[in-house]
Amino acid sequence: MHTSEGMAKLGHSFSFEIRPTAPYSFGLTMRKPAGWSLFTQFEVYGKDTVWTATHLHGTLAGIKLVSKGTTERPRVLARVFLKSGRTHADEDAMKRELVHCIGADEDIASFYAFARKDSILRHTIGDLYGMHNTEAGTVFPDAVLAILLQMTTMKRSNEMMSCLIGRYGKLAEFDGKEIRCWPAPEDIAGCGAKELARTCKLGYRAKHIAKLANLLAKGGFPTTEELERMRPEKAKEMLLELPGIGDYSADIINPHGGFPIDVWSADIFGKLFYGREPRNGRNAIERIKKEGLRRWGAWSWMAFFYVVQDLENLSRKMGIRLRLT
């Protein structure tokens, strides 16, 4: 059986201060109400502090983030732990990547101005004031997550995700913590689909993830940063070429955002748009997707993001029973 290598002791570190664009809720951004983690499900949370691990600028990094400000005057102290020292240029690149990944450079004021005028979104921004979108920084974790979300419940997706990270992700030791991070493509590239299916009960998804890991481990596919510089349509076209990635999954991964509707989300947005659950969720996907894009346009992804993080409150406030899992 293929497993990740042993523990990586990260003894070198550098620190810097981040001044996120307000409003910025540290708590809501680091760990979303629906249970979405920042980088890995194995993160450790303390009072106004999170310890996590990911790959920054192609390097395994342990990260400690401490909130020293407020939602209206946010200030975050960041300390990045590495196995060995890096050049100032590399450290600067890691700083920029981390700031972007935690949504600190994202200005949500325009979205809020738009959302206040919408009968659905006005509830969510009150409940989730200051919550910023975050991203993995590399295509592989987002693509794997998108595949794991297909045709199943959030509970089952989280179980598969925990298994993949637990078995194949590297264990980073730093600042007295041990954090298991998302595997890089090369950590899984040597695994066959049969092994992945057996060890983590991935079903048909195993073949897609095995192919995806082998493809991305070879290099050459655009980085998340490069996808951001493309036109949204071009970025989505590139993502649709990846194994196991269809329209729904591409909308989840695309750094330009999208409106990812599948059977689960069709039920939610069908009720929100039309007041009732679609008779046939699969057949209703295209109609609901068009309505969301018509209604929310360039803000479709942020609208989706805020709604799915606020289902319990929306159910109560709008008198509609929305599926939570």
C-alpha atoms as one frame of an Amber mdcrd trajectory, in Angstrom:
protein
   0.000   0.000   0.000   1.241   3.466  -0.832   1.255   5.900   2.099   2.734
   9.342   2.641   6.236   9.590   4.036   6.804  10.166   7.749   6.682  13.361
   9.682   8.301  16.502   8.287   9.880  18.601  11.031   9.625  22.251  10.083
  12.245  24.056  12.168  12.807  27.236  10.171  10.249  30.063  10.293   9.566
  33.650   9.322   6.792  35.989  10.461   4.865  38.883   8.986   1.703  40.897
   9.514  -1.379  40.780   7.285  -3.880  43.633   7.122  -6.973  42.087   5.476
  -9.476  44.219   3.600 -12.360  44.969   5.980 -14.833  43.695   6.868 -12.923
  40.505   7.648 -14.177  38.023  10.244 -11.225  35.847  11.226 -13.409  33.143
  12.795 -15.897  32.824   9.927 -13.146  32.933   7.301 -10.846  30.381   8.915
 -13.582  27.814   9.508 -16.855  28.199   7.671 -20.207  27.499   9.410 -20.833
  24.511   7.114 -17.603  22.954   8.422 -15.319  23.904   5.527 -11.710  24.125
   6.714  -9.125  26.612   5.507  -6.607  24.103   4.071  -7.116  20.740   5.787
  -9.619  19.004   8.041  -6.803  18.316  10.504  -6.295  21.966  11.441  -6.060
  22.916  15.105  -8.067  25.856  16.450  -7.424  27.891  19.552  -8.738  31.229
  20.744  -8.261  33.596  17.772  -5.590  31.203  16.436  -5.382  28.505  13.787
  -2.542  26.089  13.047  -2.664  24.573   9.582  -0.429  23.203   6.822  -0.369
  23.429   3.054   1.999  23.834   0.117   3.115  27.413  -0.487   5.108  28.200
  -3.607   5.579  24.436  -4.073   6.932  23.921  -0.550   5.366  22.147   2.445
   4.611  24.835   5.014   3.220  24.861   8.516   1.216  27.999   9.212   0.163
  29.733  12.417  -2.350  32.558  12.075  -3.333  34.743  15.030  -6.058  37.384
  14.932  -5.048  40.618  16.658  -7.778  42.843  15.291 -11.531  43.069  14.829
 -13.886  42.483  11.903 -13.817  46.187  11.038 -10.115  46.661  11.803  -8.604
  43.261  11.011  -4.990  42.404  11.717  -3.491  38.927  11.444  -0.047  37.797
  12.563   1.268  35.027  10.313   4.179  32.700  10.998   5.260  30.281   8.277
   7.310  27.198   9.220   9.545  25.452   6.664  11.996  22.569   6.663  14.846
  24.915   5.748  15.474  28.556   4.946  14.480  30.175   1.662  15.572  33.266
  -0.246  13.835  36.575   0.395  12.225  36.263  -3.038  10.765  32.859  -2.140
   9.510  34.147   1.197   7.884  37.132  -0.512   6.150  34.788  -2.966   4.877
  32.669  -0.059   3.591  35.778   1.708   1.652  36.915  -1.372   0.221  33.437
  -1.894  -0.904  33.084   1.734  -2.542  36.537   1.738  -4.479  35.587  -1.380
  -5.397  32.097  -0.138  -6.968  33.400   3.081  -8.964  36.001   1.149  -7.202
  38.919   2.865  -6.893  40.831  -0.424 -10.549  40.281  -1.371 -12.800  43.352
  -1.255 -16.335  42.161  -0.484 -17.877  45.625  -0.072 -19.284  45.615  -3.630
 -20.822  42.180  -3.095 -22.458  43.393   0.108 -23.894  46.446  -1.681 -25.389
  44.080  -4.274 -26.577  41.519  -1.708 -28.454  44.063   0.413 -30.889  44.524
  -2.483 -31.526  40.789  -2.926 -34.347  39.118  -0.981 -32.248  35.989  -0.315
 -28.713  37.312   0.072 -29.631  40.152   2.437 -30.211  37.524   5.124 -26.880
  35.783   4.555 -24.651  38.843   4.790 -26.202  39.704   8.135 -25.561  36.202
   9.453 -22.071  35.871   7.960 -20.769  39.432   8.082 -17.076  39.566   7.210
 -16.741  35.997   5.880 -14.252  35.874   2.999 -13.783  33.210   0.366 -10.579
  31.169   0.691  -8.781  28.794  -1.658  -6.162  26.067  -1.633  -3.700  27.913
  -3.863  -3.106  24.889  -6.087  -5.465  23.103  -8.452  -5.103  19.577  -7.055
  -6.905  19.894  -3.659  -9.780  21.839  -5.207 -10.108  19.366  -8.085 -10.068
  16.347  -5.756 -12.637  18.021  -3.499 -14.861  18.754  -6.507 -14.705  15.082
  -7.530 -15.480  13.929  -3.978 -18.544  16.194  -3.869 -20.092  14.494  -6.879
 -23.237  12.398  -6.409 -23.088  12.073  -2.624 -23.853  13.797   0.660 -21.556
  16.299   2.397 -21.085  13.763   5.208 -19.785  11.111   2.802 -17.619  13.641
   0.951 -15.995  14.659   4.239 -15.340  11.017   5.145 -13.584  10.381   1.812
 -11.607  13.611   2.142 -10.442  12.791   5.673  -9.300   9.360   4.525  -7.299
  10.703   1.579  -5.577  13.358   3.664  -5.001  10.997   6.579  -3.451   8.242
   4.456  -1.550  10.186   1.812  -0.901  13.711   3.105   2.368  14.605   4.806
   2.439  15.208   8.549   3.960  18.596   9.394   5.438  19.113  12.876   5.851
  22.734  13.965   5.175  25.023  16.919   4.307  22.032  19.101   1.595  20.845
  16.699   1.289  17.976  14.216  -0.913  18.790  11.207  -1.725  16.453   8.338
  -1.961  18.429   5.085  -3.546  17.754   1.711  -1.405  15.408  -0.393   0.399
  16.861  -3.382  -0.233  15.153  -6.753   3.056  13.246  -6.511   1.970  11.783
  -3.146  -0.871   9.955  -4.908   0.549   9.561  -8.421   2.019   6.146  -7.598
  -1.302   4.787  -6.371  -3.622   2.873  -8.613  -7.344   3.437  -8.790  -7.963
   0.060  -7.141  -5.915   1.008  -4.086  -7.660   4.373  -3.711 -11.076   2.769
  -4.126 -10.275   0.112  -1.531  -8.561   2.225   1.140 -10.901   5.226   1.076
 -14.048   3.731  -0.479 -14.046   6.259  -3.320 -16.048   4.181  -5.789 -15.917
   5.446  -9.387 -14.130   8.607  -8.175 -10.911   6.638  -7.564 -10.074   6.311
 -11.264 -10.546  10.049 -11.799  -8.358  10.998  -8.832  -5.611   8.562  -9.853
  -5.562   9.975 -13.388  -5.691  13.541 -12.086  -2.725  12.979  -9.740  -0.613
  11.449 -12.497  -1.454  14.269 -14.903  -0.701  17.115 -12.481   2.430  15.440
 -11.087   3.977  15.710 -14.558   3.632  19.495 -14.455   2.575  21.759 -17.279
  -1.022  22.389 -16.209  -1.712  26.062 -15.379  -1.388  27.109 -11.756  -4.299
  28.719  -9.924  -2.559  32.070 -10.400  -2.266  31.469 -14.142  -5.931  30.444
 -14.347  -6.853  33.701 -12.617  -5.083  35.669 -15.343  -7.100  33.925 -18.071
 -10.542  34.911 -19.243 -13.127  33.038 -17.106 -14.334  31.072 -20.145 -10.777
  30.026 -21.045  -9.990  28.979 -17.463 -13.120  26.842 -17.351 -12.269  25.311
 -20.714  -8.864  24.278 -19.327 -10.414  22.805 -16.176 -12.917  20.769 -18.185
  -9.949  18.927 -19.712  -9.025  17.435 -16.317 -10.099  13.835 -15.522 -13.443
  13.631 -13.750 -14.174  17.346 -14.078 -17.489  18.348 -15.624 -19.460  21.590
 -15.597 -20.405  21.405 -11.900 -16.865  20.571 -10.741 -15.245  23.185 -13.006
 -17.467  25.867 -11.467 -16.213  24.858  -7.999 -12.520  24.960  -9.006 -12.558
  27.975 -11.315 -10.847  30.896  -9.522 -13.174  33.228 -11.439 -16.140  31.594
  -9.733 -19.246  29.991 -11.151 -22.636  28.706 -10.053 -22.104  24.981  -9.316
 -25.465  23.251  -9.447 -25.878  19.505  -8.959 -28.787  17.458  -7.592 -28.053
  18.495  -3.972 -27.784  22.225  -4.702 -30.689  22.075  -7.190 -32.925  21.108
  -4.274 -31.735  24.088  -2.209 -31.836  26.742  -4.916 -35.021  25.348  -6.448
 -36.761  25.993  -3.126 -35.184  29.438  -2.782 -36.051  30.518  -6.334 -39.428
  28.858  -6.808 -40.621  28.007  -3.309 -40.640  24.257  -3.842 -38.331  21.299
  -4.330 -37.863  20.327  -7.998 -39.856  17.237  -8.934 -36.764  15.871 -10.675
 -33.575  17.476  -9.398 -31.387  16.213 -12.214 -33.710  17.545 -14.899 -33.984
  20.902 -13.112 -30.227  21.585 -12.926 -29.954  23.601 -16.141 -33.031  25.730
 -15.422 -31.883  26.536 -11.881 -28.345  27.308 -13.036 -29.674  29.773 -15.643
 -31.876  31.467 -13.051 -28.987  31.846 -10.608 -26.740  33.348 -13.264 -29.558
  35.651 -14.399 -30.304  36.771 -10.869 -26.767  37.117  -9.522 -24.553  37.460
 -12.607 -20.927  38.190 -11.715 -21.730  37.560  -8.043 -23.055  34.014  -8.633
 -20.178  32.256  -6.887 -20.258  34.529  -3.837 -24.029  34.097  -3.683 -23.655
  30.297  -3.807 -20.878  30.434  -1.212 -22.873  32.540   1.238 -26.113  30.575
   0.815 -24.595  27.127   1.429 -22.859  28.420   4.580 -26.126  29.802   5.964
 -28.714  27.095   5.299 -29.941  26.721   8.874 -30.546  30.454   9.325 -32.084
  30.803   5.853 -34.458  27.918   6.562 -35.712  29.702   9.649 -35.841  33.230
   8.235 -37.468  32.341   4.917 -39.761  29.616   6.215 -38.317  27.045   3.794
 -36.858  23.710   4.898 -33.458  23.552   3.198 -31.403  20.370   3.095 -28.340
  20.751   5.331 -26.375  17.609   4.382
